[in-house]
Amino acid sequence: MNIGITVYPTYGGSGIVGSELGKELSARGHNVHFISSALPTRLTELNERVHFHEVEMMSYPLFEHQPYSLALATKMGTVARAEKLDLLHVHYAIPHTVSAILARESIKDRFYLPVITTLHGTDITLVGADRSYLPITRYALQQSDGVTAVSNFLKKATIETFDFDEVEVIPNFICANDYQRREDSELKHQLAPNDEFLLVHVSNFRAVKRPVDCVEIFARAHREFPNSKLILVGDGPEISAVRHRAKQLEVIDFCEFVGKQPKIGDYVSIADLVLLPSEQESFGLSALEAQACEVPVIATRIGGIPEVINDGETGFLSEIGNVEKMGEDAIKLLQDSEMRRSFGKRGRELAISRYGTEKIIPQYIEFYEKVLAKQK
């Protein structure tokens, strides 16, 4: 198949999933064409089966804001015609699905271009924050030739928000070879020269991720384990609040702010614990990555996280904001190496058996074939 994929080319989960999906599809003999404003973060190598088409923006004084949606639709149509695409797979309904539908309409006199939409979560929370998007988002879903969601939680939320239930759940996935425990890495020796415990948090540091809670959790654990450090991977608007709280709690000297990193797995693979105290998570990709690296996860019992983490078996779940319990859970795991190993081993087993590429990628291919069969 010739497949067009559009993602937000950022450090967000959808960009990671879309990029990895394209790479996995190409490894199975399909041709993949990424259509985006910039090269997606995880797309580090182009080859004869993986291509990138940049959406170029027009600068015109009349436009206060450059019309990216129209530029994207134009590029989608151009690439579809030139490369004879079989389908467009877009991640996020707004604006990607709307642009894809416009592209499909613009070339329908030549051939029909099926549009598949994958929902990752912000589609729903965006509508929750601004109801004016609801009609256009519902239209985008209704006009898609196929819709998938990354968790059962997100499918249910889509039905409740949009009264649209033609959604197939195809969860996020993990490559077993890319995510493994790496105790003896150079990075481990650099961050923990005296064999310190490493608690790791990975996010875009938006308020919804509650990164300040990580400092609260860490401070409680650090009182019991002075030989521990908090590694904060990523950047965003809450980073200054995190630094401020770390100073207040007098743990700033034990916090490492490493910023955005192209290889998040390098940091997760050396962690003793991963902290995910979010107030919204449609899936919890960082939790899946941690478990694949045999790392227990301290997280909140919200959204799709309980689908990924088995409470008391691969990590511990708590209510939003309950940093006291999360701190206690962290202490419990740090003081019991056998429990950490047991949680880690079981976490990897479940991550690979439930969400390994060999299980999930065929589901996408089957979904593509089902959508294409409807057009014949």
C-alpha positions in Angstrom: 0.0 0.0 0.0 0.9 3.6 -0.5 0.0 5.4 2.8 0.0 9.1 3.6 0.5 9.9 7.3 0.0 13.3 9.0 1.0 14.1 12.6 1.9 17.0 14.7 5.7 16.9 14.4 6.4 17.6 18.0 7.3 15.6 21.2 3.7 14.7 21.9 2.6 11.1 22.0 0.7 11.2 18.7 3.8 12.4 16.8 5.7 9.5 18.3 3.1 6.9 17.6 2.5 8.2 14.0 6.3 8.2 13.3 6.8 4.7 14.7 3.8 3.4 12.9 5.2 4.7 9.5 8.5 3.0 10.2 6.9 -0.3 11.2 4.7 -0.2 8.1 7.7 0.4 5.8 9.5 -2.5 7.4 6.5 -4.7 6.3 6.9 -3.6 2.7 4.5 -0.6 2.5 5.4 2.8 1.2 4.8 5.6 3.7 4.6 9.4 2.9 4.7 11.7 5.9 2.9 15.0 5.1 3.6 17.6 7.8 5.0 21.1 8.5 8.3 19.6 9.7 10.0 16.3 10.0 8.4 14.4 12.8 10.6 13.9 15.9 11.0 10.2 15.7 11.5 10.1 11.9 15.3 10.0 12.0 15.9 8.2 8.7 14.3 8.4 5.3 14.7 5.7 2.7 13.1 4.3 -0.4 9.9 3.4 1.5 9.8 6.3 3.9 9.3 9.8 2.4 8.7 13.3 3.8 6.7 16.0 2.2 6.9 19.4 3.9 3.9 21.6 4.0 5.0 25.0 2.9 3.3 28.1 4.2 2.3 31.1 2.2 3.1 34.6 3.6 0.5 37.1 2.7 -0.3 40.5 4.5 -4.1 39.8 4.4 -3.7 36.8 6.7 -3.1 37.6 10.3 -2.4 33.9 10.9 -1.1 31.7 8.1 -3.8 29.2 6.9 -2.0 26.0 7.8 -5.2 23.8 7.3 -5.6 25.0 3.7 -1.9 24.6 3.0 -2.0 21.1 4.4 -5.1 20.1 2.4 -3.3 21.4 -0.8 -0.2 19.4 0.0 -2.2 16.3 0.8 -4.0 16.5 -2.6 -0.8 17.1 -4.4 1.0 14.2 -2.8 -2.0 11.9 -3.2 -2.1 12.5 -7.0 1.7 12.3 -7.5 2.3 9.2 -5.4 -1.0 7.5 -6.1 -1.8 7.2 -2.4 -4.2 4.4 -1.3 -5.3 6.3 1.8 -4.5 9.1 4.2 -4.1 8.3 7.9 -4.3 11.4 10.0 -3.6 11.7 13.8 -5.9 14.2 15.5 -9.2 15.3 14.0 -8.5 19.1 14.3 -7.3 20.2 11.9 -5.8 17.2 10.2 -9.0 15.3 9.4 -10.7 18.5 8.1 -7.7 19.1 5.8 -7.8 15.5 4.6 -11.5 15.6 3.8 -10.9 18.8 1.8 -8.0 17.2 0.0 -10.2 14.2 -0.8 -12.9 16.4 -2.2 -10.5 18.4 -4.3 -9.3 15.3 -6.2 -12.4 13.1 -6.3 -12.8 13.7 -10.0 -9.6 11.6 -10.4 -10.0 9.0 -7.7 -11.4 8.5 -4.2 -8.9 8.9 -1.3 -10.1 7.3 1.9 -9.4 9.1 5.1 -8.7 7.4 8.4 -8.6 9.3 11.6 -6.9 8.3 14.8 -7.9 10.0 18.0 -5.3 10.5 20.7 -7.2 12.5 23.4 -6.7 16.2 22.9 -9.5 16.0 20.3 -11.8 15.3 23.2 -10.3 17.7 25.8 -10.2 20.5 23.2 -13.9 20.2 22.6 -14.4 20.0 26.4 -12.5 23.3 26.7 -14.2 25.0 23.7 -17.6 23.7 22.7 -17.5 25.7 19.5 -15.3 23.0 18.0 -17.8 20.3 18.6 -19.8 20.5 15.3 -16.7 20.6 13.1 -15.1 17.8 15.0 -18.3 15.6 14.8 -18.4 16.4 11.1 -14.8 15.3 10.7 -15.5 12.0 12.4 -18.7 11.4 10.4 -16.9 12.1 7.1 -13.9 9.9 7.9 -13.8 6.5 6.2 -12.5 4.9 9.4 -11.9 6.1 13.0 -9.7 4.6 15.6 -9.0 5.5 19.2 -5.9 4.6 21.3 -7.9 3.2 24.3 -11.3 2.0 25.4 -11.5 5.0 27.7 -11.1 7.3 24.6 -13.6 5.4 22.6 -16.2 5.8 25.4 -15.4 9.5 25.7 -15.8 10.0 22.0 -19.2 8.3 22.1 -20.3 10.5 25.0 -18.9 13.8 23.6 -19.8 13.4 19.9 -22.6 10.8 19.9 -20.4 8.9 17.4 -19.7 5.2 18.0 -18.1 4.0 14.8 -14.7 3.8 16.5 -12.3 0.9 16.6 -9.8 0.7 19.4 -6.2 0.1 18.3 -4.0 0.9 21.2 -0.5 2.5 21.2 2.3 0.1 20.8 5.9 -0.6 21.8 8.9 -2.1 20.0 10.5 -4.6 22.3 13.9 -4.1 20.9 13.8 -0.3 21.3 12.8 -0.3 25.0 14.8 -2.6 27.2 16.5 -2.3 30.7 20.0 -0.8 30.4 21.6 -0.8 33.8 25.2 -0.3 32.6 24.7 2.5 30.2 27.0 5.5 30.1 24.0 7.8 30.9 23.3 5.7 34.0 26.8 6.3 35.3 26.6 10.0 34.4 23.3 10.6 36.3 23.9 8.2 39.1 27.7 8.1 39.7 27.2 6.9 43.3 24.4 4.4 42.4 21.6 6.8 43.4 18.0 5.8 42.9 16.6 7.6 39.8 12.9 8.7 39.7 12.1 9.8 36.2 9.3 12.0 34.8 8.7 12.5 31.1 6.2 15.0 29.7 5.6 18.3 27.9 5.3 20.0 31.3 1.7 21.3 30.8 -0.5 21.8 33.8 -2.5 18.8 32.9 0.6 16.6 33.5 0.9 17.9 37.1 4.7 17.9 37.0 4.8 19.9 40.3 3.3 16.8 41.9 6.4 14.9 40.9 8.5 17.2 43.1 6.0 16.6 46.0 6.3 12.8 45.5 10.1 12.9 45.2 10.5 15.1 48.3 8.7 12.5 50.4 10.8 9.7 48.9 14.0 11.7 49.3 13.5 12.1 53.0 13.7 8.3 53.3 16.3 7.8 50.6 18.7 10.7 50.5 20.6 8.8 47.7 17.8 9.5 45.2 17.5 11.9 42.3 14.6 13.2 40.2 15.3 13.3 36.5 12.9 15.6 34.6 12.8 15.0 30.8 11.0 17.5 28.6 10.1 21.2 28.7 7.0 23.3 28.9 5.1 26.1 30.6 5.2 24.5 34.1 8.9 24.0 34.2 9.5 27.2 36.3 6.8 26.2 38.8 8.6 22.8 39.2 11.9 24.6 39.9 10.2 26.9 42.4 8.6 24.1 44.3 11.8 22.1 44.3 13.6 25.1 45.9 10.8 25.4 48.5 11.1 21.8 49.4 14.9 22.0 49.4 15.4 19.2 46.9 16.5 21.4 43.9 20.1 20.1 44.2 18.8 16.6 43.7 16.7 17.4 40.5 18.2 17.1 37.0 16.4 19.1 34.3 17.6 17.5 31.1 15.1 19.3 28.7 13.7 17.7 25.5 15.5 14.6 24.5 15.3 12.8 21.1 15.7 9.4 22.8 13.4 9.3 25.7 14.0 5.5 26.1 17.6 6.2 27.2 16.3 7.9 30.3 13.3 5.6 31.0 15.5 2.5 30.6 17.8 3.4 33.6 15.0 4.6 35.9 14.1 2.9 39.2 10.6 4.4 39.1 8.7 6.5 36.6 6.2 9.1 37.9 3.0 9.9 35.9 0.7 12.0 38.2 -1.4 13.4 35.3 -5.0 14.6 35.7 -5.7 13.5 32.1 -4.2 10.7 30.0 -6.1 9.0 27.2 -3.5 6.2 27.1 -0.3 6.8 29.0 2.4 6.1 26.5 5.2 6.9 28.9 3.8 4.3 31.3 3.9 1.7 28.5 7.5 2.7 27.7 8.5 2.4 31.3 7.0 -1.0 31.7 8.7 -2.3 28.6 11.9 -1.2 30.3 11.0 -3.2 33.4 10.4 0.0 35.4 7.4 0.2 37.9 5.2 3.3 37.5 3.6 5.5 40.1 0.5 7.0 38.4 -3.0 8.3 38.7 -6.1 6.2 38.2 -7.5 8.2 35.3 -8.3 7.9 31.6 -6.6 5.0 29.9 -3.9 4.5 32.5 -5.6 1.6 34.2 -5.7 -0.2 30.8 -1.9 0.0 30.8 -0.9 -0.4 34.4 -2.0 -3.3 36.6 -2.3 -1.7 40.1 -0.3 -3.6 42.6 1.3 -5.7 39.9 3.3 -3.5 37.5 2.9 -0.2 39.4 0.7 1.7 41.9 -2.3 3.9 41.0 -3.7 6.7 43.1 -6.4 9.4 42.9 -5.4 12.7 41.3 -3.3 14.9 43.6 -2.8 12.3 46.3 0.9 12.9 46.5 1.0 11.5 50.0 0.0 8.1 48.9 2.1 8.3 45.7 5.1 9.2 47.9 4.4 6.2 50.2 4.1 3.9 47.1 7.5 5.2 45.9 9.1 4.5 49.2 7.6 1.1 49.3 9.1 0.2 45.9 12.5 1.8 46.6 12.9 -0.1 49.9 12.0 -3.5 48.4 14.3 -4.4 45.5 12.6 -7.8 45.0 9.2 -6.0 44.6 10.8 -3.6 42.1 12.2 -6.5 40.1 8.9 -8.4 40.2 6.9 -5.4 39.1 9.4 -4.7 36.4 9.5 -8.2 35.0 5.7 -8.5 35.0 5.4 -5.0 33.5 7.6 -6.0 30.5 5.7 -9.2 30.0 2.3 -7.4 29.8 3.7 -4.5 27.7 5.0 -6.8 25.0 2.1 -9.3 25.1 -0.6 -6.6 25.0 1.1 -3.8 23.1 4.0 -5.2 21.2 4.4 -4.2 17.5 3.8 -7.7 16.4 0.4 -7.6 17.9 -0.7 -4.0 17.1 0.7 -3.2 13.7 -1.2 -6.0 12.0 -4.4 -4.5 13.5 -3.7 -1.2 11.6 -3.0 -3.1 8.4 -6.2 -5.1 8.7 -8.1 -1.9 9.4 -6.7 -0.2 6.3 -7.7 -3.3 4.2 -11.2 -3.2 5.6 -11.6 0.5 4.8 -10.2 0.0 1.3 -12.5 -3.0 0.7 -15.5 -0.8 1.3 -14.5 1.4 -1.7 -14.5 -1.4 -4.2 
